[in-house]
Amino acid sequence: MKVAYFDCQFGAAGDMLIAALIDAGLPLDHWKAQVARIALPVGSFDVRISSVTRCTIAATKFDVDITPVGLSFDSGAAPESHHRHSGDSHDHGEHDHHHGHDHSHGSPAHSPWSDDQSENSPSPLPQPDYNPSFDHTHLAVHGRTLVDVTRIIDQSEISSGAKHLALRIFERMATAEAKVHGVRVEQVHFHEVGAIDAIVDIVGFAIAYDMMGIGRSDVSRVPAGRGYVKTAHGLLPVPAPAVVNLMKDAAMATSTLELDYECLTPTGAAILAEIGSSFGGPMGMERIVSSGYGAGTKDPRTLPNVCRVFIGEVAADGKRFATDMVCVVEANVDDMTPQAIGTFIETCFLSGALDVSVVPCTMKKSRPGHLITVLCKPDLQKQIEEAVLVNTTSLGVRAYQCERRIAARESVSVPMKGGHEICVKLARDSNENIVNVQPEWDDCCRYARALGIPVKKAYMEAITAYYTATTAEASSTDFIQRMDFNT
């Protein structure tokens, strides 16, 4: 399976992520032909790819040039025609107006919804102040809604995989904006992110990602930046409120690197939040096939303003089960009461731990003690480490991140005697083969007490009831054979 690792140590923006994939070996001519099929006005934009260096590192730069046709369209004027259902690539030529993508990090005129506004390019069209209390008629002149953007994507002649990814990214952005302004998702009106260049960034990335056949992506820690940005909504703090929501909802791991500018734009945050299987961990690949660097416009002397991507592979058997990154937090204690250990376990689960185990061990001076192990997501590492130090008698804690392989989980309820139900947990591989069937023990205990039977009998009845309900159209023998425990 092909996997990717997006290394965003200095931030990320939509155009930088596209440029990184281009630099990593994206079939450029094929990609351009697909981008030309986005259902936007004919001749409204052109894409430009160039080679640059950032702090001595060679990288690829991606820009979207907007034409007068595109400007009229984004200003609210009705376009003469829409670009759709066309297999031809259009040569738009040179244009006077340029919406550069400058990962400029906090320039006063830099909008968090405009991925990379070049310092030397003309200012974007003026936007009215946003006020979510205005009625829909007033809001309609401010930007496209999610419905408008969805219509553009649906009418585009691109692959279904690219369409679905682009739609999910925009839905994430709409949800993040709705939380910021206290409105429903359908009331959100995109400003800069609904403009042609931003649509090309997001849909163009989705096309590239789908075209490269990436099955899973992991993302490094990302700096949030600090300072202020001027937006269509007014002056906002960095990270922008919508970016905060996107990072929080995806449990994105933040970097300790502090930079006085906007490091992560909303389009970059939305893309990473959607494609990221894990955040903050190491590369989950067995070998690197290619790599690429995507550049922003700003070129600081002290750091490379790039994000990079590693494309790699995992072993063939990696296709059967999904993988993700987890953190293992451990501590040894020899002077802690059983009651305190029990309370600590509850505290860990309330803090978001995935699992907690306590194993007897022998410590120094031959004292009996316990090894406490907590499994958690990487973004909770610090919180769990502090919980160990505060709630146990240990004076130190150790932690490391590792990859785990997991089966897809599912729960179903099966009907039992007397109108009772028992929850049965299923585990599947990526081929939908069932590899484990496990009745919920607490449900079995309640059922056993209600019927006055041994709990082991309730357990076996639950498994039988599940097979009976599931194999209504096939024999139990056929079903058990399909469970494929040993392949």
C-alpha positions as CSV (number, residue, x, y, z in Angstrom):
1,M,0.0,0.0,0.0
2,K,1.3,3.5,-0.8
3,V,1.5,5.8,2.2
4,A,2.5,9.4,2.6
5,Y,4.0,11.4,5.5
6,F,3.5,15.2,5.4
7,D,6.3,16.9,7.3
8,C,5.0,20.3,8.1
9,Q,7.6,21.5,10.6
10,F,7.3,25.1,9.4
11,G,3.6,25.1,8.6
12,A,1.4,24.3,5.7
13,A,-0.9,25.9,3.1
14,G,-3.0,24.4,0.4
15,D,-0.7,25.5,-2.4
16,M,2.4,24.3,-0.6
17,L,0.8,20.8,-0.2
18,I,0.0,20.6,-3.9
19,A,3.6,21.8,-4.7
20,A,5.0,19.1,-2.5
21,L,3.1,16.3,-4.3
22,I,4.2,17.8,-7.7
23,D,7.8,17.8,-6.5
24,A,7.4,14.2,-5.3
25,G,6.6,12.9,-8.8
26,L,2.9,13.8,-9.6
27,P,2.2,13.2,-13.3
28,L,2.0,16.9,-14.1
29,D,0.5,16.9,-17.6
30,H,-2.3,14.4,-16.5
31,W,-2.9,16.5,-13.4
32,K,-3.2,19.7,-15.4
33,A,-5.7,18.1,-17.7
34,Q,-7.8,17.1,-14.8
35,V,-7.6,20.5,-13.1
36,A,-8.8,22.1,-16.4
37,R,-12.0,20.1,-15.9
38,I,-13.0,21.9,-12.7
39,A,-16.4,23.4,-13.4
40,L,-15.3,27.1,-13.2
41,P,-15.8,29.7,-16.0
42,V,-13.8,29.0,-19.2
43,G,-10.5,30.9,-19.0
44,S,-11.0,32.1,-15.5
45,F,-7.7,30.8,-14.1
46,D,-4.4,29.3,-15.0
47,V,-1.9,27.3,-12.9
48,R,1.8,28.1,-12.8
49,I,4.6,25.8,-11.5
50,S,8.1,27.0,-10.9
51,S,11.4,25.9,-9.3
52,V,12.6,28.0,-6.3
53,T,14.9,27.7,-3.3
54,R,14.0,28.4,0.2
55,C,16.9,28.8,2.6
56,T,19.1,27.0,0.1
57,I,16.6,24.1,-0.3
58,A,15.3,23.4,-3.8
59,A,11.5,23.3,-3.9
60,T,8.5,23.6,-6.2
61,K,6.3,26.6,-6.1
62,F,2.6,26.5,-7.2
63,D,0.5,29.5,-8.1
64,V,-3.0,30.2,-9.4
65,D,-3.4,33.1,-11.8
66,I,-6.8,34.7,-12.0
67,T,-8.1,36.3,-15.2
68,P,-10.6,39.2,-15.6
69,V,-13.2,36.5,-16.3
70,G,-12.4,34.9,-12.9
71,L,-12.5,38.3,-11.2
72,S,-15.9,39.1,-12.6
73,F,-17.2,35.8,-11.5
74,D,-15.9,36.2,-8.0
75,S,-17.3,39.8,-7.9
76,G,-20.8,38.4,-8.4
77,A,-21.2,39.1,-12.1
78,A,-22.7,36.2,-14.0
79,P,-20.1,34.4,-16.1
80,E,-20.6,33.9,-19.8
81,S,-20.1,30.2,-19.6
82,H,-19.0,27.5,-17.2
83,H,-16.1,25.1,-17.7
84,R,-17.6,21.7,-17.4
85,H,-17.9,18.4,-19.3
86,S,-14.9,19.2,-21.4
87,G,-12.0,16.9,-22.0
88,D,-9.8,19.6,-23.5
89,S,-7.1,21.4,-21.6
90,H,-7.2,25.2,-22.1
91,D,-4.2,27.4,-22.5
92,H,-5.2,30.6,-20.7
93,G,-2.0,32.6,-21.6
94,E,-0.6,35.5,-19.6
95,H,-2.9,37.6,-17.4
96,D,-2.7,40.9,-15.8
97,H,-4.1,40.0,-12.4
98,H,-2.3,37.5,-10.2
99,H,-3.5,35.9,-7.0
100,G,-0.2,34.7,-5.7
101,H,0.0,32.1,-3.0
102,D,2.4,33.5,-0.4
103,H,2.8,31.5,2.7
104,S,3.7,34.8,4.2
105,H,2.8,34.2,7.8
106,G,1.2,37.2,9.3
107,S,1.7,39.9,6.8
108,P,-0.9,42.5,7.8
109,A,-2.8,42.1,4.6
110,H,-2.6,38.3,4.6
111,S,-5.9,36.6,5.1
112,P,-6.1,33.2,6.8
113,W,-8.6,32.2,4.1
114,S,-6.2,33.1,1.3
115,D,-3.4,30.6,1.5
116,D,-0.5,32.6,0.1
117,Q,-1.1,36.2,-0.8
118,S,2.1,37.5,-2.4
119,E,3.6,40.6,-0.9
120,N,4.2,42.0,-4.4
121,S,0.9,41.1,-6.1
122,P,-2.2,43.2,-6.1
123,S,-4.5,43.2,-3.1
124,P,-7.6,40.9,-3.3
125,L,-11.0,42.4,-4.1
126,P,-12.4,44.3,-1.1
127,Q,-14.8,42.3,1.0
128,P,-17.7,43.8,3.1
129,D,-17.5,43.2,6.8
130,Y,-19.0,39.9,7.8
131,N,-21.9,39.8,10.2
132,P,-23.7,36.5,10.8
133,S,-26.8,38.3,12.0
134,F,-27.5,39.7,8.5
135,D,-30.2,37.9,6.5
136,H,-29.4,35.5,3.8
137,T,-30.0,38.0,1.0
138,H,-27.3,40.2,2.5
139,L,-24.9,37.3,3.1
140,A,-25.3,36.1,-0.4
141,V,-23.1,38.9,-1.8
142,H,-20.3,38.0,0.5
143,G,-19.1,34.7,-0.8
144,R,-20.2,31.2,-2.0
145,T,-22.0,28.8,0.3
146,L,-21.2,25.2,0.8
147,V,-24.0,24.4,-1.6
148,D,-22.4,26.6,-4.2
149,V,-19.0,25.0,-3.8
150,T,-20.6,21.5,-3.8
151,R,-22.3,22.3,-7.1
152,I,-19.0,23.4,-8.7
153,I,-17.3,20.1,-7.5
154,D,-20.2,17.9,-8.5
155,Q,-20.3,19.4,-12.0
156,S,-16.5,19.0,-12.5
157,E,-15.4,16.1,-14.7
158,I,-12.9,14.7,-12.3
159,S,-12.6,11.3,-10.6
160,S,-15.1,10.3,-7.9
161,G,-12.3,9.9,-5.4
162,A,-11.1,13.5,-6.0
163,K,-14.7,14.8,-5.7
164,H,-15.4,13.0,-2.4
165,L,-12.1,14.2,-0.9
166,A,-12.6,17.8,-2.0
167,L,-16.2,17.8,-0.7
168,R,-15.1,16.4,2.7
169,I,-12.4,19.1,3.0
170,F,-14.9,21.9,2.3
171,E,-17.4,20.3,4.7
172,R,-14.7,20.4,7.4
173,M,-14.1,24.1,6.7
174,A,-17.8,24.9,6.8
175,T,-18.2,23.1,10.1
176,A,-15.2,25.0,11.6
177,E,-16.6,28.4,10.4
178,A,-20.1,27.6,11.7
179,K,-18.7,27.0,15.2
180,V,-16.8,30.3,15.0
181,H,-19.8,32.4,14.1
182,G,-22.5,30.5,15.9
183,V,-24.5,29.7,12.8
184,R,-25.7,26.5,11.0
185,V,-23.4,25.0,8.4
186,E,-25.7,25.8,5.6
187,Q,-25.6,29.5,6.6
188,V,-21.8,29.7,6.3
189,H,-20.7,31.9,3.4
190,F,-17.1,31.4,2.4
191,H,-15.1,34.5,1.7
192,E,-11.6,34.2,0.3
193,V,-11.8,30.4,0.5
194,G,-14.8,30.4,-1.9
195,A,-12.8,32.3,-4.5
196,I,-11.5,30.7,-7.6
197,D,-7.9,30.3,-6.5
198,A,-8.8,28.7,-3.2
199,I,-11.2,26.3,-5.0
200,V,-8.4,25.3,-7.4
201,D,-6.1,24.8,-4.4
202,I,-8.4,22.4,-2.6
203,V,-9.8,20.6,-5.6
204,G,-6.4,20.5,-7.2
205,F,-4.9,18.9,-4.1
206,A,-7.8,16.3,-4.1
207,I,-7.1,15.4,-7.7
208,A,-3.3,15.1,-7.0
209,Y,-3.9,13.0,-3.9
210,D,-6.3,10.6,-5.6
211,M,-4.1,10.4,-8.7
212,M,-1.0,9.3,-6.7
213,G,-3.1,6.5,-5.1
214,I,-2.1,7.3,-1.6
215,G,-3.9,4.9,0.8
216,R,-2.9,6.5,4.1
217,S,-1.3,9.7,5.3
218,D,0.4,10.6,8.6
219,V,1.2,14.2,9.6
220,S,4.0,15.7,11.7
221,R,3.5,18.2,14.5
222,V,2.5,21.5,13.0
223,P,3.4,25.0,14.4
224,A,0.3,27.2,14.9
225,G,2.2,30.5,14.7
226,R,1.2,33.7,16.5
227,G,0.3,37.3,15.7
228,Y,-2.7,38.8,13.8
229,V,-4.1,38.5,10.3
230,K,-6.5,40.9,8.5
231,T,-9.4,39.0,7.0
232,A,-12.8,39.7,5.5
233,H,-14.1,39.2,9.1
234,G,-11.8,41.8,10.5
235,L,-8.5,41.5,12.4
236,L,-8.2,38.0,13.9
237,P,-5.6,36.4,16.1
238,V,-3.2,33.6,14.8
239,P,-4.0,30.8,14.7
240,A,-7.3,31.9,13.1
241,P,-10.4,30.7,15.1
242,A,-11.5,28.3,12.3
243,V,-7.9,26.9,12.2
244,V,-8.2,26.2,16.0
245,N,-11.5,24.3,15.4
246,L,-10.0,22.3,12.6
247,M,-6.9,21.4,14.7
248,K,-9.0,20.5,17.7
249,D,-11.6,18.4,15.9
250,A,-8.8,16.3,14.2
251,A,-6.7,16.1,17.4
252,M,-3.8,17.6,15.4
253,A,-0.5,17.6,17.3
254,T,1.1,21.1,17.6
255,S,4.7,21.9,17.5
256,T,6.6,23.8,20.3
257,L,8.3,25.9,17.6
258,E,7.1,29.5,18.1
259,L,7.1,31.7,14.9
260,D,5.7,35.2,14.8
261,Y,3.4,34.7,11.8
262,E,0.6,32.6,10.5
263,C,2.1,29.1,10.0
264,L,-1.0,27.1,9.2
265,T,-3.7,28.5,6.9
266,P,-7.3,27.2,7.0
267,T,-7.0,25.4,3.7
268,G,-3.8,23.7,4.9
269,A,-5.4,22.8,8.2
270,A,-8.6,21.4,6.6
271,I,-6.6,19.3,4.1
272,L,-4.3,17.9,6.8
273,A,-7.2,17.3,9.2
274,E,-9.1,15.3,6.5
275,I,-6.2,13.1,5.2
276,G,-4.3,12.6,8.4
277,S,-4.6,9.2,10.0
278,S,-2.2,10.2,12.8
279,F,-0.5,13.4,13.9
280,G,2.8,14.0,15.6
281,G,4.2,10.5,15.2
282,P,7.1,9.1,13.1
283,M,6.8,8.0,9.5
284,G,4.8,4.8,9.3
285,M,6.4,3.3,6.2
286,E,8.9,0.6,5.5
287,R,10.7,2.3,2.7
288,I,10.7,5.8,1.0
289,V,9.9,5.8,-2.7
290,S,10.1,9.6,-3.3
291,S,9.9,12.9,-1.6
292,G,9.1,16.5,-2.5
293,Y,9.3,20.0,-1.2
294,G,6.5,22.6,-1.6
295,A,7.5,26.2,-1.1
296,G,5.6,29.3,0.1
297,T,6.4,32.7,-1.4
298,K,8.1,34.2,1.7
299,D,11.8,33.2,1.9
300,P,13.2,33.8,5.4
301,R,16.9,33.6,5.8
302,T,16.8,31.6,9.0
303,L,14.4,28.7,8.1
304,P,13.1,27.0,5.0
305,N,9.6,28.0,4.3
306,V,8.6,24.7,2.9
307,C,6.5,21.6,3.7
308,R,7.7,18.3,2.5
309,V,6.1,15.0,1.7
310,F,7.5,11.5,1.8
311,I,5.9,8.8,-0.4
312,G,6.5,5.3,0.7
313,E,5.2,1.8,0.9
314,V,4.2,-0.7,3.6
315,A,4.4,-4.5,3.3
316,A,1.7,-6.3,1.3
317,D,0.1,-7.7,4.5
318,G,-0.3,-4.1,5.7
319,K,-3.4,-4.0,3.4
320,R,-5.3,-6.4,5.6
321,F,-5.4,-4.2,8.8
322,A,-5.2,-0.5,9.3
323,T,-2.4,1.1,11.3
324,D,-2.1,4.2,13.4
325,M,0.4,5.7,15.8
326,V,0.0,5.5,19.6
327,C,1.9,6.6,22.6
328,V,2.9,4.2,25.4
329,V,3.4,5.9,28.8
330,E,5.0,3.8,31.6
331,A,6.0,4.1,35.2
332,N,7.1,1.7,38.0
333,V,5.7,2.0,41.6
334,D,6.4,0.0,44.7
335,D,4.7,2.1,47.4
336,M,1.2,2.6,46.1
337,T,-2.0,1.1,47.6
338,P,-4.4,-1.0,45.5
339,Q,-7.1,1.5,46.1
340,A,-5.0,4.3,44.7
341,I,-4.0,2.2,41.6
342,G,-7.7,1.5,40.9
343,T,-8.6,5.2,41.1
344,F,-5.6,6.1,38.9
345,I,-6.9,3.7,36.2
346,E,-10.3,5.4,36.2
347,T,-8.6,8.8,36.0
348,C,-6.6,7.7,32.9
349,F,-9.7,6.6,31.1
350,L,-11.5,9.8,31.9
351,S,-8.5,11.6,30.4
352,G,-8.9,9.8,27.1
353,A,-6.6,6.8,27.5
354,L,-7.1,4.0,25.1
355,D,-6.1,1.3,27.5
356,V,-4.5,0.9,31.0
357,S,-2.7,-2.2,32.4
358,V,-1.0,-2.9,35.7
359,V,1.4,-5.8,35.9
360,P,3.1,-7.1,39.1
361,C,6.9,-6.9,39.0
362,T,9.9,-7.1,41.3
363,M,11.8,-3.8,41.8
364,K,14.9,-2.7,43.6
365,K,15.7,-4.2,47.0
366,S,13.5,-7.1,45.9
367,R,10.4,-5.1,46.6
368,P,7.1,-6.2,45.0
369,G,5.8,-3.4,42.8
370,H,3.7,-2.7,39.7
371,L,4.4,-1.7,36.1
372,I,1.8,0.8,35.0
373,T,1.3,1.1,31.3
374,V,-1.1,3.6,29.6
375,L,-1.9,3.6,25.9
376,C,-3.1,6.9,24.4
377,K,-3.1,8.9,21.2
378,P,0.1,10.9,20.6
379,D,-1.7,14.3,21.2
380,L,-2.6,13.2,24.8
381,Q,1.0,12.2,25.7
382,K,1.7,15.2,27.8
383,Q,-1.7,15.0,29.6
384,I,-1.2,11.4,30.5
385,E,2.4,11.9,31.6
386,E,1.2,14.6,34.0
387,A,-1.6,12.3,35.2
388,V,0.9,9.6,36.1
389,L,3.1,12.1,38.0
390,V,0.2,13.7,39.9
391,N,-1.9,10.6,40.7
392,T,0.8,7.9,41.4
393,T,3.7,7.8,43.7
394,S,6.2,7.5,40.8
395,L,8.8,10.3,40.5
396,G,9.4,9.7,36.8
397,V,7.6,8.6,33.7
398,R,8.9,7.3,30.4
399,A,7.1,7.4,27.0
400,Y,7.6,6.4,23.4
401,Q,5.5,6.3,20.3
402,C,4.9,3.2,18.2
403,E,2.8,1.9,15.4
404,R,-0.1,-0.5,16.1
405,R,-2.1,-2.6,13.7
406,I,-5.9,-2.6,14.4
407,A,-8.9,-4.4,13.1
408,A,-12.0,-2.4,12.1
409,R,-14.5,-2.4,15.0
410,E,-18.2,-2.6,14.9
411,S,-21.0,-3.3,17.4
412,V,-24.4,-4.8,16.8
413,S,-27.3,-5.7,19.1
414,V,-28.7,-9.2,18.9
415,P,-32.2,-10.2,20.3
416,M,-32.3,-12.7,23.2
417,K,-35.0,-14.4,25.1
418,G,-37.5,-12.4,27.1
419,G,-37.1,-9.3,24.9
420,H,-33.5,-8.8,26.1
421,E,-30.6,-7.7,23.9
422,I,-26.9,-8.2,24.0
423,C,-24.3,-6.1,22.3
424,V,-21.8,-8.1,20.2
425,K,-18.5,-6.6,19.1
426,L,-17.1,-7.5,15.7
427,A,-13.7,-7.2,14.3
428,R,-13.0,-7.1,10.5
429,D,-10.0,-6.9,8.2
430,S,-9.9,-4.6,5.2
431,N,-11.5,-7.3,3.1
432,E,-14.6,-7.3,5.4
433,N,-13.6,-10.8,6.7
434,I,-14.8,-11.2,10.3
435,V,-11.8,-12.1,12.5
436,N,-13.5,-11.9,15.9
437,V,-17.0,-12.0,17.5
438,Q,-17.1,-11.0,21.1
439,P,-20.4,-10.5,23.2
440,E,-20.2,-7.6,25.7
441,W,-19.5,-9.3,29.0
442,D,-21.5,-6.8,31.1
443,D,-24.6,-7.4,28.9
444,C,-24.1,-11.2,29.3
445,C,-24.0,-10.7,33.1
446,R,-27.2,-8.7,33.1
447,Y,-28.9,-11.3,30.9
448,A,-27.7,-14.2,33.0
449,R,-29.0,-12.5,36.2
450,A,-32.4,-11.8,34.5
451,L,-32.8,-15.4,33.4
452,G,-31.1,-17.0,36.4
453,I,-28.5,-18.9,34.3
454,P,-24.7,-19.1,34.4
455,V,-23.0,-16.3,32.6
456,K,-21.0,-18.7,30.4
457,K,-24.3,-20.0,29.1
458,A,-25.5,-16.5,28.4
459,Y,-22.2,-15.9,26.5
460,M,-22.7,-18.9,24.3
461,E,-26.4,-18.0,23.6
462,A,-25.3,-14.6,22.5
463,I,-22.8,-16.0,20.0
464,T,-25.4,-18.4,18.7
465,A,-28.0,-15.7,18.4
466,Y,-25.6,-13.5,16.4
467,Y,-24.8,-16.3,14.0
468,T,-28.5,-17.2,13.6
469,A,-29.5,-13.6,12.9
470,T,-26.5,-13.0,10.5
471,T,-26.9,-16.2,8.5
472,A,-30.6,-16.0,7.8
473,E,-29.8,-16.5,4.1
474,A,-26.9,-18.9,4.6
475,S,-25.9,-21.8,6.8
476,S,-23.9,-21.3,10.0
477,T,-21.2,-23.5,8.5
478,D,-20.8,-21.3,5.5
479,F,-20.7,-18.2,7.7
480,I,-18.0,-19.7,10.0
481,Q,-15.9,-20.7,7.0
482,R,-16.1,-17.0,5.8
483,M,-14.7,-15.8,9.1
484,D,-11.2,-16.6,7.7
485,F,-9.4,-16.6,11.1
486,N,-6.2,-18.1,9.7
487,T,-5.6,-16.4,6.4
